Amino acid sequence: MAIVLAGNQYGKAQTRLVRLTRNGARHTVQDLTVSTMLAGDLADSHLTGDNTNVLPTDSQKNAVYAFAAEHGVGQIEQFGLRLARYFGTSQPAITRARVYLEEHRWRRLGPHSFQRDGAETRTAAVTVDGAGEWVVSGLTGLVLLNSTDSEFVGFATDRYTTLPEATDRILATAVDARWRHAAADPDTDWADSHAGVRGALVHGFVQTYSRSLQQTLYEMGQAVLAERPEVAEIRLSLPNRHHLPVDLAPFGLPNADEVFLPTDRPYGLIEGTLTRDDAPPAGPAW
């Protein structure tokens, strides 16, 4: 029996970066977590311990800081493209460079005062190899809730089913979305694109009378593809954040669907991908 080394890659995970831009008395804060991952002619480092082709992960971390200092960050998709292109061209042994970025939101309180803005995080994953460039934008932790216009009836049952049908329920979720751009166009207005996709997701959620979270997922993804021609494909992961009516009878009080216990686990998890039938190949984008 022969044992062979299959796919392998390496990189620096979770490099934390805060880039402060000072424009007189008015400052701007960008708060990022950046992970890099390189692949290529790296077998010898595994098989014989020869590190000739291994760029240290510490060097990758330093490049993140140097690029932020020299060029600024700007939109995270563009920052990721600059880094991935650098790693893919500066090291002859590297055939694929991938950069994953998270941007943590801060709300402006004054010219130089800020407040961390909840759990929502903007993301980007940039991949560069000899065949092309791919940009996947995204967001996590976008918490949405509809207090009505949601039901769940007519579902399959088995001997273990105890869930009653609900003709009017709270529907809440924390959106995890990733969308692949049709092209890594350097002229793309990444900020406008991200805001547009986020707006379409929210609009799809708000405007849908939901008969299931699956249906809502589809309507949200469809809204993005209908409104944003630069998006070739979108992947959504929606946890069902259940809200259970509290039994107030022991206290002699009624509960007319007004008092609920929000539960974080266990939860239903609904996932789906929507794509255009003429979308360009995904390559290693995801």
BELCOR-V679741 format. One record per run of one state. SS is the DSSP state (helix for helix, strand for strand, loop for the rest). FROM is the first residue (numbers start at 0). TO is the last residue. Records with the same first field share a line. If there is no record, write none. Layout:
SS = FROM-TO, FROM-TO
//
This chain:
loop = 0-8, 10-13, 23-24, 40-41, 47-55, 71-74, 90-92, 110-111, 129-130, 146-148, 150-150, 152-164, 166-169, 181-188, 207-208, 210-211, 227-229, 240-241, 245-247, 251-258, 262-266, 275-285
strand = 9-9, 14-22, 25-39, 93-109, 112-128, 131-145, 149-149, 151-151, 165-165, 170-180, 209-209, 230-239, 242-244, 259-261, 267-274
helix = 42-46, 56-70, 75-89, 189-206, 212-226, 248-250
//
